[in-house]
Amino acid sequence: MSTWDSSYDFVSVGSGGGGLVGALRAADAGSSALVIEKQPLVGGSTAMSGGMVWVPDNPLMKADGIHDSYVDGMAYLDEVVGDAGPGSSHERRHAYLMAGPRMISFLQDEGMRFQRCAGYPDYYDNLKGGNAAGRSVEGVPYDARRLGEWRAKLQPGLAASIGFPAMTEEIPAMMHFNRSVRSFAVAGRIAGRALAAKLRRRPLLTNGSSLVGQLVEHAVARGIPIWLESSVTELVVEDGRVRGVRVSQGGTTKTVEARKGVLLAAGGFAHNAEMRLEHGGDQRTTGEWSMANPGDTGEVLTMAMTLGARTDLLDEAWWLPGPSTYFGMSAVNSARQRAHTIFVDAAGKRFCNEANSYVEVGKAMFERNKKTPAVPCWLVFDDNYRRRYTHSQTSVGRLPADWVKSGEVKKAATVTELARQCGIDQDGLAETVEQFNVYAADGLDPEYGRGESAYNKHLGDPGNKPNPALGPLDRAPFYALKIFPGDVGTCGGLVTDEHARVLGSDGAPIAGLYATGNITATVMGRKYLGAGGSIGGTMVFGFVAAEHACA
């Protein structure tokens, strides 16, 4: 029998949304909890994200009188996800839909503050069960001073990179501040919020930073220890049950007991090139384009696999197509959702609805690549696009000079010359643009339906008529740049049941072991259902795990 250096009821491995929510729920049930994080900063991928949480029929929707139901949520999962393997079983979908609203209510009762992302549609709002009003919530702007010493230990998030305390649901409007009165008003609100915070010396956190900041504040208030720079090196198994973990901390090893359960919320393996090449299948990368948390390296997943845990969807990731790191946090990342742009393969042909879910578009790149080179593919746009939109934080209506000078952006007087510069089939691109323009001038895309869903329209240009997401490429000069299938994390791994218990190869639960988040085969299967789908998944099943373990 092991000798324990520390003993707790419930131990979360990973300090993102799932690990923190699990620890909070365990503490609320009267159990002692510990959060272990290998990085020097708290929050993991959740803190780096937009911080939205996708939960059907949530209490904020009810408060606003927005119709939704369990039935609609299940219909949406069934319609969009379909048969996606054991990680997205009917039982797990049921658990997600039932526990999600309760989780939001629990966090509100803890004192956390959310607001509904009003009008941010589901990604497939035009399919059965989809909701055009949106099912996402996010944390309100949060005063970082409330964190005390933990403020300096918080993983930097999205707002830090864009330089403004913008809510995630405000960002699409902010990017189009010069395209409509409403968008200008939203941008003014963000600027006013930033100025007021500066004058009051009140540092504001938004996005994932707000979400994690609030979770950390309440975890600390409940007396839950959060160990940073502490790596789990072994899952301790006794008598066929996971009893605890061994932790490397400051050059020493500690053995920590988890009397009721260990929750693995340590992320996936986005930055483990060997694992990605081994398991990537037709979507193989080395993680070279990944924007995932630097700690997403897969060693905890490997430990569970060594115990005989069942796995699925190891070839899958939360794909996020985008340009090279040369462009940083520029608006090029959103160009595919604006008018006057298309994605093409090496043959010069379109292959998807560019404005759809980033996961869907990333998967389409890999699928097309089986026939014609499309990894990378090319973003092609015209001078209408260049003149109308923001391109970087300091550039509106003109491209930064170094983009073209460096060769990262190709520029040509004609479509055929642009194709020649890029190594794209010249006749193919010319034909594609000609055919696209015929319909795009009227706001139509009969080939892929771009701009038909509320989601496509929401992220498009509010000033572009008749279709916010669509416009012809008919004004010279023309431009192009490479687009790569980046990601924000892998989303395949351990198969868990409706209680978040890790299942062995025989289908039976591994006693004492739970998992949530990107270390698991996601309940979303091979789709992304709405803004905050991955965060919703990790938080809901962290909540479910703690309830089951500490019941």
Steps between C-alpha positions, in 0.01 A plus 500: 500500500620850419607754756323824426668840535164675455144375500189644335162368395512626142806593292478692170798461268491819292384852589279585202123530514438129558750456780392814684126435467552142619689618806235762581218247470687253721554768765133594485416136568705515818810330361857623509645582158838574343590641157837406350649696207836432336530847347614806701168670417143397579219459249629281217329517163183644655677818609649542151164461328206725423346372822157423359307205644248323274211356702155439351196616700720684748359724775607824330294405196202435723547836674495675162197308380692318225330174410709185526452150638664167571314359198642765266849454643489124448357540149789736417765260633343209314464695176844663490726254682328180389674172578839608631607208715485424873617843613176646367260228612135582562565465874780758491291739292219461751741569789632812324156643437372423849808608699592807292224733623550378858871575473436859389252545785750354746770745390255790522415391854873498574504867404631481144350747254416418140325666214327340206672538164186644350459430130814284468342209309574131521743402224231292326201710598321411176498126580249314717518613864734791421449831678558828317474702824799309634568274799831649613580697816821668616637666809437871547798743505677408822716716726839328513576657837261250658758229434766648725826306463334269246469784249865457399455124478216504246565370149471800259192488280344633183443856621869538582590417139248738339567781745138578596268370774251378239245234570535210258151557364594863428808420290319441165338843526824664617679372189235666282484831687513690168228295332181576696361734764443210740857374458635850560292523817636166626856616432424821688369301795821297512713815478295661777540193717877504446526874579288471814706206622820697443373810678380294796816288496272201480662230283227308321509138390273371225473181294668192647684718750171608658372144512813355660557805718156460656549124543835555671358768728227267622730199526738698720207629708396139561852413613580278201878480453630555145850361452688658210819363339396156621512215249313174547746220424292195591146387573516296820297178471426270791267200498383588150401856591668835430573621854703810430785658305875553527604857445837653415517837672809714542739211455321274747235232458177501697242222516148641524198293598165556328252315718198548274647556158762645266372727220727521195447843346853543369427572134596308190818458298499790253872562554612137501625446145562127549145433620347715227690318228410163651128568541425772243381276217381709206522816715863459596713796608788537743321783681713754317196725443337446838409793724418273792618546857877429510433239769287293260756219472308183577695331779200463732297351215780251443495400868130416478551310175770296674237395756294355215262792444295492183555783249325645198521797259876530545527638147272793582564858611325832543618619159546874444618583146716809483807666351856459615617640833648791302156667513457463876155597633399681181152506350620267225388221732139606432530584132322182387181623672500838327392598150729494194705194607524132407713200595646296212718191462803463271264442207341839565169348610284573803426201722278614789288773652785718623283679757390186683632359830878515519511131589297413190720712273819352644369148443401597144861599431625155599222326306573701186872437543438130423420601140664837441758683712307713752732494803574783483220649293482862385289795612428712193346849521466813293546872549142539623605299804821698542320835493212412734640316799729507798813293447692557820467710813649799319392440142154569352440506125860432408727202545810547715779566250723222626233235431547531124866599513586189701328274249258367762219661301508462122366790291420510129308707247310196370366174642714292264817685597413452867458127438839486327671664798336254741556186296121457461351370175437822305203384294348336807512815711377723216203271441421477873500877549290556187235248607504616863448863399187426293308396810690692769392831348147404603610365840465136397724195521313206343807276530554519878227720646729762650309769683176304535527425874461754777850402616654591161316832500589582861875483439482675163506866404178671621547768236522263205172449314320277425719236672735592789720195431526518123616735227663469156872521435480752218728789584872492422759456632457152646670347802570157648667342801545149636258353754605212726287255702590632844324391816436602859543149637435135429159367601535123495619275779353308790153356462285590798143414601212725598655545847837602347655172617791380284415170333743213455544298184234258630246783527496500881592814698852526641419545868588839644592658165302778329584724205371807320597743227754454224649191661174320410313400186264797489122476520500735199644221284650635179300825500502830686148597592528855626728760655645348817427139412836373624489707821141398558604136469791518742307700763184289484679167531734635770182588690349157427816320612510678836131434562545129434822462696384703799133398512 
